[in-house]
Amino acid sequence: SLGAGAPPPPPPPPGGGGGSAPRLDSPHDPTIKKELFEFEWVRANDNVAIWAREKEDVTEEEYAEFYSNLAKDGTTAENHIHFKAEGEVEFKGIIYVPDEAPHDMWDNYYDKEAKIRLYVRKVLISDDFDDLVPHYLNFLRGVIDSDDLPLNVNRESLQQSKILKVMGKKITRKALEMLRKLATSSDDFEVDPEDKDEKGEVKQSPYLRFWSQFGKSLKLGVIEDSSNRSKLIKLLRYRTSKTKEDGYRSLEDYVKDMKEWQQHIYYIAGPDVETVHSSAFCEKLHAKGLEILYLVDPIDEYAMQQIPEFDGKRLMSASKEGLKFGDEDEDLDAARGRAYDKKFKPLTSYLKNKYGSKVNKVVVSQRMESSPVVIVTGQWGNSANMERIMRAQAFSDTNKNSYLSSQKTMEINPRHPLIIKLLSMVEEDEGGQDVYDMSMSLYDAAALISGFQIEEVEAYNERTLRMLKRQMGVESFDLADEIEPEDEEEEEEDEDDEGDDEDTFDIDDLQGAGMAEDEL
């Protein structure tokens, strides 16, 4: 019941009945139109990742387009390998070798990494993952996708993963396998002088084009990567005495063309091909028709120290002592050597006494053909070229360079007329000034032709002037009196007098010409 004063109840809705009427905006109102949303999944990209496809199904145009999108630097890459690694770790990938090396490739060498993208189950982990391949292969480009690596770890933990280290070894082997196939396929390449590239140069084989761009990287690999050194050595190429500047040869080609009696692989290091080809160290080798490797890149000699032998043949430097050719008659050479030593004993003793610490010893040698003398270094010491490279380094310490200098041995040619004449001069007048000057000049000449620097430049200059004095018949180096210039005023007066003389006429001469005195 309602109390007194309560308001009356509201009137019933129109139309009668006690139920509540639906609201006009109610979803239960059948007269209202409804808009329904249905969600459907649509694959936006139907293409399978190129590295996940079979390599037989991928065209060269697709490889080129993928590299262009991957590198984004406008370069091209004709050489690539598409592989699937199986075994302890399974992964797929594509590795490219660019056609041209970047301009800053050797800037901060140990800080640069190969731009190889790492995927895990097609999820990108890193654009350039560290330590995936060694530094000397930092020119490689590509992608690697593995299903064995975890996704829920950070980058630092992934770097310590043993799986990643195994992957790195396999990727390195695959890259070297690609380069080996490239080198093998280029063996039969014939150079056509009329076939030239965009720069107007004669086209070389595909591998030599690669070598011209990235050869230094493989030499660094020989130094750094001991586990793959045997594979890298077969990829090396050198200019030789047979090719000079026209081509390259591999160590396999060298061994294949060796003479039957040849026991060593010979090489010489220097600044350029022309210098090493005309070196006095190579005279005997040229005469015997032996091929010589020319190491003209500063890194060549560093890399050669890691290659003691190849295919059972020991590598031997032509600029170091102990040079053997293989066709010697040991008994005859030993007897002849003892005879030469006995004959030239006065000269070798005199030269060693005068040179002092400049050389370790002076010996008679049969390695030369036309040169009178050379200076060789010890078998395990630095060559003249190596000393030149160390001195040229930006942070070279002159105080420490003296400790890096090798022991020098002067070898004289007993058949050369200068050596024979010098021997007679020593026997006749050992203490003469001429003998001393000739001996020291001989050392200077030997140092220069052997690639060493002249240490005492002032003494060298004085000896040269003394020898010129004797040869030209100059009695003294006393300076002549200075010339006294003529007075400029006297010169002008003389010129005026000469002008007056030209304008003066002799009356007698004019009369003789038929002119009357009054006309004159």
Secondary structure, DSSP 4 states (H G I P E B T S, - for coil): -PPTTPPPPPPPPTT--SSPPPPTT-TT-TTS-----------S--PPPGGGS-GGG--HHHHHHHHHHHH-SS----EEEEEEE-SSS-EEEEEEE-SS--TTTTTTGGG---EEEEEETTEEEESS-TTSS-GGGTT-EEEEEESSS-SSS-HHHHHT-HHHHHHHHHHHHHHHHHHHHHHHHTTT----TT-B-TTSPBP--HHHHHHHHHHHHHHHHHHH-STTHHHHHTT--BEETTTTTS--B-HHHHHHT--TT--EEEEEE-SSHHHHHT-GGGHHHHHTT--EEEE-STTHHHHHTT-SEETTEEEEETTBSS---S---HHHHHHHHHHHHHHTHHHHHHHHHHHGGG-SEEEE-SS-SS-SEEEEE-TTS--HHHHHHHHTSTT--HHHHHHHPPPEEEEE-TTSHHHHHHHHHHHH-TT-HHHHHHHHHHHHHHHHHTTPPPS-HHHHHHHHHHHHHHHHT----PPPPPP-PPPHHHHHHHHHHHHHHHH---HHHHHHTT--TTT-
